[in-house]
Every structure is written in structure tokens, then in C-alpha cells.
Amino acid sequence: MSIDEKLSELEIRRILVVDDRVENVLAAKQAFSKYSLVSIDYAASASEAVTMMENAFKEGKKYDLVISDMEMETKTSGLDVVKQAIVQLSYATIATGINYDRSKHEAHGATTTILPTGSSIKGKKEEPEVWDFVLDESIKYVRSVKGIDPVNSLKHDSHVRISIEGFTKYVGKLPDFIAEQILERYKR
């Protein structure tokens, strides 16, 4: 089954890719240019992505999937993107090259990891084929949680499980709580 067919089957029509490195965005655009059944937008920062998601949601055109870098304006900017995606009931993954097992000057390794799945590929996001992997893994993630609201979709391993009622009740606290859960897994 082609990526276009998978996206169609999962009803993913709009994707937002967030990365602050120009070479990564150019590689993503090159990789994703072949997918005709989906609209893909790009943001160069977490703050730009949050604004884009808010505007799209207000216009009734929310993103179905958000793929974000982790480290942009801050070391955990990607969590702000994920939090906003969850608030707007979009599925979200993080594609990062950060390797917390290395020293600070060697923090970015030669692999790209997808969260929350933990799958990884050798290669950096400046390579278009890495973005093919990122999209395919993000699709696998959405497929594994399809039918579960995005809040509950963070169910892998130690991720939070909370109902929509819980989401509604704790909407003020939940995004930070979820972000803490993701960050805790990410540090492992």
C-alpha cells in the first residue's frame, strides 16, 4: 500500500511539519512533494507552528498530523507543539536527532528518532529519505492509535491514559502533564 493510500485510509488530509533548520525543511519538502492526496504545511519554529495550528483550528481546517522537531527555540519546544496539537485533537509525533546519552557537544547523533514510538533510523533530517521514514513511522503510530482520541493516543508504555471527560475536566493542566510524560520517556 502506498503512502498516499495509507494517508487516505487514515483520513490524514493535512500535515504540519515543524523544524527550525532550513536544510531539514528543504529535505522534508523534497521527500513529501510526491504525495498528492495530502496538504503539507511547514513551520520554522514552535511559536509559528502553534499560531498556524490555532488559525487552522479556528477556520475549521485542523491538522490531522503534526510532525515536530524537539529542540528549536528551547530544548523542549517540540513539546509545546505536541501540547497544542493535543489540545486541538490532532495526532502528533516528534522527529529528533537529539541523543541524550552523549555529551552536550555531541548531543545530535547520526540517527533520527520518532517519539512516542521510539523507532529510529540512521541518518539526519537533512536527508529526504529520513523524512520518508519519519512519515511512514508517524503513519504507523496513527494507525496503532486510530479510533482513540489524540489525548489517549499517547498510550505507548508509560504514556498517560486519560479519557475525553478527563481531558475536558483538566484541560488547563493536561497539556503540561502530557508534556511531562513525553519528556520523561524521552529522557530514558
Secondary structure, DSSP 8 states (H G I E B T S, - for coil): --HHHHHHHTT--EEEEE-S-HHHHHHHHHHHTT--SSEEEEESSHHHHHHHHHHHHHTT---SEEEE-S-SSSTTHHHHHHHHHHHTT-EEEEEEEE-TTS-GGG-EEEEEEEETT--EEES-TTSHHHHHHHHHHHHHHHHHHTTS-TTTT--STT-----HHHHHHTTTTHHHHHHHHHHHHHH-
